[in-house]
């Protein structure tokens, strides 16, 4: 077995292959020099200085103690018909089974202006470099993108005592796409009450270059908005979405338009010996409908690895029985300032019918998202008690039967 990708999805896949009974070789290939680590704290606890790499490191379970890790090099190409991978260092790996777990990378804005001084947050090195910048006295920060990462970075920067934080987004409210207007307005109010500024409903047209030149060339010192305004910035953070790492799969006749398209059992391109897991997989969730989607939530790498590994090992053992389709309940959380967003299910599917289940929009609340009067997602905004309230609704979501088979 070869697992392409050594983040959480790759680690969980390796563990689950062993748990499913695979006794042959397992090799995991990853481009970072580190063993897998937990990424969600990067934009929160690492930036705030509350977490170190040691606290984020994920220790492989005992069942996967004999897995081979080839770190610091990535997969450059795949020849699926030959069951062969070519690594960036020139090595070739043949496989009986392949798990695609190469994840995503940050999307970058294609605007005029310098790259120096513009940060993204995806790796430990990204977070460490950004923290060094944020802890300089009196820095002004502009965060481009008011999604999960952007709002978390803005909150962390504010907590570090920076001089000014401004969040820019073309949408009229932060996190409006995944949460809808009701919660987005409540989220905006909470950030503004704590001093975070917003420039909403406007995009970025370019980055201004300063006169000082460093090793990376001229440094960005301002963000030019599409309406002509210029926001002065000592630090710029781009949080404008992600791009799936699929280029190494080119030339195999796969649908790579948004991640790796799989069927309902995470099989890639009709090849039962190839599965995709984690952020890179675009799969139909039988719990909701037959539309393939990528889901970049914390729970998906482990859930998809468990399903894919069991099915893959069974296939290679000659078991021809059709397994149940993949039907996970996505879960995520987002810590911002001293409050938390806690989500279960698929809120984005129910934005046309949003109801307050507990609490008050002016305070802590729990919101339900519905399709045809069926609860499909729950999100809590507030403190610990509110998150517990959302967890009670999670049981209702789990009790509901899948919509497709």
N, C-alpha and C positions, 0 to 999 in steps of 0.2 A: 504494500500500500504506500502511496505517496500522497501527502497532504501539502498542497501548494498554498502557503500562507501560514505565518507563525504568530498570529494574534490570538485573541480568545477563541475565535471560531476554529482555528487550526488546533489549538490545544485541546479543546473539547472534542473535536473530531478524533484526534489520536486516542484520547481516553476512552471514547465510546466504541471505537473499533476494537480495542482490547476487551472492553466490557461485553461486547457482542460476541466474543469468542474467537476473534482473529488472532492466530498464533504465529503468523508469518512476520516478515519484517515490516516495520512502519517507519517511514522517513518523513520528517516535517522540514520544509524549506521556507525560510523567511528572510526578507531583506534587511530588517533591523538587527543590530548586534546583540540585542537583549533577548532573554527569554520572554515569553508572553507576560503582559501586565494589564492591569485594569485601566481602561482609558477614560471612563466617565469622570473620575476625579481630576483629570488634567485641567479642565476649565474651571474647576472649583477649588478643591483642597490644595492642589499643587501650586496654583497661582497665588492662593492665599497664604501659602507657607505652612499649611497644616499637615502636609503629607510629603514623604520622601519616596524615592523609587523603591526602596526596600519594602515599604508598606503597600505598594501597588503590585509588586511581583506576584504572579500566580504560580503556585507550586504544583507541578503535575501530580496527579494521584498515583498511589503506589502501583496500580494496575498498569500504568504507562511508564514505569521506571526504565524500561529497556528501549524506549523509542529513541531513534537517532534524530538529532537536531542539527540541521545545516543552516546556520545563521550567518547574516552578513552578506548574503547573495540571494538574488531573486530568480524566479523562473523567467527565462527570456522568450521561450517559444514552446508550443505544444504540438505534437503530431499525434492526434487522437487515434487515427486509423492504425498507427504503428504502436500505440500505447507507449510513447516515449516523450520525455520532457528534456529540453535543453536549458541549462542554467546559464546565468550571466557570466560565470567563470569558465564556461566551455564544457563543463561536465554534462553527461547524459544520464538520465534515470529512466529505466524501464519500469513498468508497473503492471499489476493485475487489476488494481482498483485505484482510482484517482478521486480525491476530494478537493474541489476548488474552494479556497477560503482566503482569497487575496484581498478582500475588503475594499476599502475606498480610500481616496485621498481628497484633500480640500480642493474645491473649485477656486480658481483665481479670477479676479476681474481683468478683463482685457480693455484697459483704459490707458490713455497716454500718461506717462509719468514714470518716475523711478521705482524700482523694486525695493531698494534698501529702506529699512524702516517700516516695512509692511509685513505683518505677521499672520500666520495661521496657527490653529491649535489642533494637532492630530497626534503628534508623537511626544514622548517625554522630552526630547531635545527642544521641540517647539515650545512646550510649556515652560521649561527652565529658562530659555532665552527670553521669552516674553516677560516672565517674572522679573528678571534682571532689569528690564526696561521700565517696568511699572513701579519698581521700588526706588527709582531715581527721584530726587526731590522736585516737586512742582510740575510734574509732567501732565500734559493735556492729551487725552486719549480719544480717538474717534474709532468707534466700532461700526463697520459696515456690515449690516445684516442683523435683523432683530428676531432671529430664530432662537433655538435652544442654546446653542453655543454662544451666540452674540449676547444674549441676555445674561447668561452665566458669567461671561467675561466682564461685562459691564458691572455686574454686582461685585465680582471679585476685585476689580480695579478700584471701585468706590471704597470697598472695605480696606484697601491698602492705603487709602488717604491721598490718591492722586488729586491734582488740582481741579480737573474737569473731565467728565465723561459724557460723550455725545454718541447716541446710537442712530444710525441712518438706515432707512429701509424704504423701498418704493411702495410698500403696502401702507395703508392708513393706520394700522395698529400692530404692535409687536406680537409675533407668534399667531397671527390671525389665521394663517393657512391651516395649521393643524388643530387649533383650538376653537376657532370661531369668534364672533364679535363679543359675546358676553364675557368670556373669560379674558379675552385680549384686552378689553377696556379695564377690567379689574387689575390685570397685570401692569398695564401702563400706569395706572394711578399709584400702585405700590412703588414702582420704580421712581416716578417723579416725586413722590413724597419723601424719598430718601436722597434726592438731589441729582439723579441721573437725568440728563437732557435727551430729547429726541428730535430728530428731523425726519418726519414721516411723510409718506406720499411723494417722495422724490428720490431719484436715482443719483448715481455718481457718474460724472462725465470725465474725470481725470484726477491726477495727483500732482500737486505742486512740488517742484524740486527746490531744495535749499542750496545755499552757496557752499556749504561745507561738503567735502568729498571724503569718504572713507574707503575702506577696502572694497566695498560693494558699489562704489560710485556715489553719485549724488543721492541724498537721503530725502524721502518724502517728508515735507513739513506742513502739508495742508491737503485737504480733500475738497475738490471742486465739485459742487452739486449741479445737477442738470438745470436748476433754476438760476444759476449764476452765483449763488452764495459760495463763499470760501470758508471752510472750517479749519482753523489753525490746529495742527496736530504735531506732538512730539512722538507719538506712537500711534500707528494705525493697525487695526486688527480686521482682517477680512474673514467673515463668516457667512459665506454666500452659497452654502450647499456643498455637495460632494460629487466626485467623479469615480465611478467604479473602476477598479484595476483589472481590466479585461484584455488589454492590448496583446498580451502574450498568447491569447487564444485565437487571434486572427488567423484566417486561412483554413479554418475547420468547418465552415458552413454553419456556424452558430448564430443565433440572434443575440447580438451584444449591444443592442441599441440603448439599453439602460440596465447595466449589469448582465448577468448570465441568465437567460431564460431557461426555466426548468418546467417540468410537468408537476402535477400535484404530489409526486413522491420524490421531488428534488432531483430527478434524473435530467441530465444535460444532453440536449440534441438527440434524444432517442437512444442514447448509449447507457445501458443499465450499469456499466462499470465506472461511470463518471457521475458524481453528485456535486452539487454546490450548496454551501452553507453560509450563514451569516449575512453581512451587509451586501455582499456582492450578488447574492441570489435573488432573482426576480421570480417569485412563485405565486400560484393561486392558493389562497387560504380557504380551505373547504369550510371553515367556520362561518364565512361570510358570503363569498361568491366565487366565480371562476376567473376573475380578472387577475392576471399576474402583477405583482407589485414588489418592489424592494422595501424592506422594513428595517430601518436602522435603529432598532431598540435593543436595550441591554439584554433582554431575555432571548432574543432570536438566535444568537450564535449557539448557545447551549441547546435550545430546543431543536433547532434544525440539525445540529450535529448528532443528537441522539437518534433522530428519525432516520437521517441519511446513513449513519453507520450501521444501524441494525439491518436496514434494507439492503445495503451494499454487501455486507458479510453474508446474509442469507442468499443473495443472488450468486455470489462466488462459490457458495457451498452447494449450489444446484437446486435450491429451493425455488420453485416456479410459482408459488402462491402469491397472489397480488396483495400487497400490504394495504393498510388503511391510508387514505390521503393525509397529507400534513395539514393539521388544523390547530395551530398554536393560538394562545391568548397573549398578544403582545403586551409587554409591561415596560414602562419607563418612569424615571423620576428626574426632576430638575431642581437643584437647590439654588436659590437666588436670594441674596441678603439673608434674612433669618427665616424665610418661608420656603415651602416646598410645593412643587407641582408633582402630583402622583397620578399616574394614568394606568388604566387597565383596558384592554380591548382595542378597538379601532375607532376612536372619536372622529377622525376625518371622514368616515363613511356616513356619519349621522349629523353633519353640520346643518342640514335643513330642518332638524327637529331637536332643538337643544332645550333642556328643562333643568331648573334648579331642583336637585333632590334633597339637599340639606343646606342649611345656612342662609346667607344673605350676600348678594353681589357687593354690598358695601363693606362686608367683613369676610370671614372665612366661609368658603362654600364648597359644595360638591355638585358637579354638573353631570347630567346624563345625556347621551347622544343616542338618537333612535332612528331606525329605518322601518317604516311600516308598523310603527308602534312597538317595535322590538328593540330592547336595549342592546346597543352594540359597543358602547364605550362609556367609561366613567373617568372623570378627572377631578381631583381635589386641589384646591388652592388654599394654603394656610399652614397651620401648625400641625403638631403631632396628632392631635385628636381628629383633625379633619382627614388626615391620611388614613387613620384607622377606620373612619366612616366609609371612605372609598373602598377600603379592603373588604368591608362587609358586602358591598355591591359586587365585588369580584366573584363571590360565590354564585350570585344570580347569573352572571355572565357565563360561568363555567357550566351551570346546569342546563343552559339552552342547547338544544341539538344543533349540529352543523347544518347549514342550509343546503350543502351539496354533498354528494357521496363520491 
